[in-house]
Amino acid sequence: MSDSMVVRKLPAGLKQRLRVRAAAHGRSVEAEVRSILMDAVYADDFVVTWLEDVATLTPGEELVVPERGHGREPVPFE
């Protein structure tokens, strides 16, 4: 069984913008919101892990900076 949630009192126009964004990505609004939430949560995990690694460095130890991923595709403004 999967978890569900309801979000109330969205700012005016947000639902319509989600519809447009979802259509641009070829998915439902629900799938788009799931994607946005997962991206936000997992991005934080990366930062937290990296900060924990930095906190354990000893003086003189070299900081290893991870390579950047490909990120998101740019939004077309057509």
MOWOKA-V918035 format. One record per residue. N is the residue number from 1. RES is the residue in one small letter. PSI is psi in whole degrees, -180 to 180 (999 if undefined). Layout:
# MOWOKA-V918035
n: {N,N}
res: {RES,RES}
psi: {PSI,PSI}
This chain:
# MOWOKA-V918035
n: {1,2,3,4,5,6,7,8,9,10,11,12,13,14,15,16,17,18,19,20,21,22,23,24,25,26,27,28,29,30,31,32,33,34,35,36,37,38,39,40,41,42,43,44,45,46,47,48,49,50,51,52,53,54,55,56,57,58,59,60,61,62,63,64,65,66,67,68,69,70,71,72,73,74,75,76,77,78}
res: {m,s,d,s,m,v,v,r,k,l,p,a,g,l,k,q,r,l,r,v,r,a,a,a,h,g,r,s,v,e,a,e,v,r,s,i,l,m,d,a,v,y,a,d,d,f,v,v,t,w,l,e,d,v,a,t,l,t,p,g,e,e,l,v,v,p,e,r,g,h,g,r,e,p,v,p,f,e}
psi: {134,158,155,161,158,135,120,164,50,145,151,134,-13,-43,-41,-41,-36,-39,-45,-45,-43,-44,-39,-29,1,36,172,164,-42,-45,-37,-45,-42,-44,-45,-45,-44,-43,-44,-44,-45,-28,-40,-38,-41,-46,-44,-46,-44,-42,-36,-41,-42,-40,-23,4,143,156,132,-13,140,136,124,118,121,152,148,144,-177,-22,-160,158,142,148,126,135,66,999}
